[in-house]
């Protein structure tokens, strides 16, 4: 993807997030965006649908924070 | 440096129990060392001198009366300023938290206090444990005791500086991409990141829920093992805490490495590209020491470092952004620039890419924990392949990680330790990383202790620490 297309993506993301980037830091942050974009290309691999994330939701783990008397956060 | 502060935790314990050493005297010496060095080092943000002396006085009386709370009883320690400490300012180095005083202790701090340890105060950190040192933060950044013109590494910067400067034998740190092992490497201390889930994260300000690890920085491997004996364990109130039995981590320290099979993650050095030749030579020499001590060391094949790095970054960035987004939008001026920009980059990660990184993480965790460590007892990997950079040469790029090769083992959750393997011709410390199977911290300690016993790097201290010791005599 060329820089102009990446720039449009970056500008859109900053606006959507509601972040304020000082003018003199905009180029640096755009370069950070390009770095993040490069990392995303590395992890985007076609995997079987059954290939689960590492942090699969486990209700037993969540539950233990809300048991009566535990003082849990939930 | 022949003073009270050069005694190991075990030596202090023996002296306390046979009456030749006093917790009060040791604590006073530590407080004096803070007083003598903090103007140059800034390793402590907040010093709790009165409370420390009161606790040390109580410890002395308890031990005399035969009440023994364990190996940390009467031993001073420091705490990274992202750990909650009851009644003590906990700023995360940030103007965002300039007035935050917790009403409870982080779980691991409480375990140490329950074990009679003496908290000296709060150690400097990189703001919210991410970004880089900045003059804009609430407290000034810690400096490297080997050369205060250089950074101490981060984010547990004050913990590393305080241990290397001989203020304390141990300080708590946290590690999301290398924040224990990095400052340990650059300050020449031991830095132990236990297995994910081994030490509770409860009460420690989060950077990344799935990548944060808590553990000690210490002067020796034994000091770290003694500390882990106290702070490791299941905490049902930390959702990631693992209900896995722990062992006595000091039990295998003298067993050596004879007969062990160790894998060397050699390929990452070339992949990094900017490795300092002296750092690489020291790492290879350390491997020779392990071989001479009876271990078999072979090249281990892991996926490219870039894959681990991409995975780790895409996990940390959106998680920390979710924590900080309201403040980043509403009052960004309260953050120092390096931290603000690193956190803001979390807005760049799509939800689907976060999930892809989590799916990759499962693959990488299996690669290290099951496949590679199915063949080896432990791994040796580069830790920092450069020495500490100068404050006047800090990178402008908020994504820059300057030669640290630590993040892969946050991705996999593996226990990993940084240990000093000598000194560069510029006088700064060099390092290697020892990695073990999940929940097998004992083997990591065993390898580290064998290496430490075969070398004399622990005999050297920063000149700044030596000057402070001389001034105290």
Contacts between the chains, C-beta under 8 A, distances in Angstrom:
chain1	res1	chain2	res2	distance
A	10	B	348	7.7
A	13	B	347	5.9
A	13	B	348	6.0
A	14	B	347	7.3
A	17	B	325	7.5
A	17	B	329	7.4
A	17	B	344	7.9
A	17	B	347	4.1
A	18	B	329	4.7
A	19	B	328	6.3
A	19	B	329	6.5
A	19	B	332	7.5
A	19	B	344	5.6
A	19	B	347	6.2
A	20	B	332	6.3
A	21	B	344	7.5
A	25	B	337	7.6
A	25	B	341	6.9
A	28	B	341	7.1
A	28	B	396	6.1
A	28	B	397	6.8
A	28	B	398	7.0
A	29	B	341	6.3
A	29	B	344	6.9
A	29	B	345	7.5
A	29	B	398	7.6
A	31	B	397	6.7
A	32	B	341	6.9
A	32	B	345	4.8
A	32	B	348	7.2
A	32	B	397	7.1
A	32	B	398	5.5
A	32	B	399	5.2
A	33	B	345	7.4
A	33	B	348	5.1
A	35	B	397	8.0
A	35	B	399	4.8
A	36	B	313	7.5
A	36	B	314	7.7
A	36	B	317	6.9
A	36	B	345	6.0
A	36	B	348	4.2
A	36	B	349	6.2
A	36	B	399	7.7
A	37	B	348	7.4
A	38	B	310	7.8
A	39	B	309	7.5
A	39	B	310	3.9
A	39	B	313	5.4
A	39	B	314	5.5
A	40	B	310	7.8
A	40	B	314	6.7
A	40	B	349	7.2
A	40	B	350	7.1
A	40	B	353	4.5
A	40	B	356	7.7
A	42	B	306	6.5
A	42	B	307	6.2
A	42	B	310	3.9
A	42	B	311	8.0
A	43	B	310	5.5
A	43	B	311	6.1
A	43	B	314	5.9
A	43	B	353	6.3
A	43	B	356	4.6
A	43	B	357	5.0
A	43	B	360	5.1
A	44	B	353	6.9
A	44	B	356	5.7
A	45	B	356	7.4
A	45	B	360	7.4
A	47	B	356	7.9
A	47	B	359	5.7
A	51	B	359	5.2
A	51	B	362	7.3
A	51	B	363	7.8
A	52	B	359	6.9
A	52	B	362	6.6
A	53	B	355	5.7
A	53	B	358	3.4
A	53	B	359	5.2
A	53	B	361	7.3
A	53	B	362	6.7
A	54	B	210	7.5
A	54	B	358	5.0
A	54	B	359	7.4
A	54	B	361	3.9
A	54	B	362	4.2
A	54	B	365	6.2
A	55	B	210	5.6
A	55	B	358	5.9
A	61	B	239	5.1
A	61	B	240	7.8
A	62	B	239	6.6
A	64	B	236	5.1
A	64	B	239	7.4
A	65	B	236	7.6
A	65	B	237	6.3
A	65	B	239	6.0
A	70	B	236	6.4
A	70	B	237	6.5
A	71	B	237	7.0
A	72	B	237	5.9
A	73	B	237	7.3
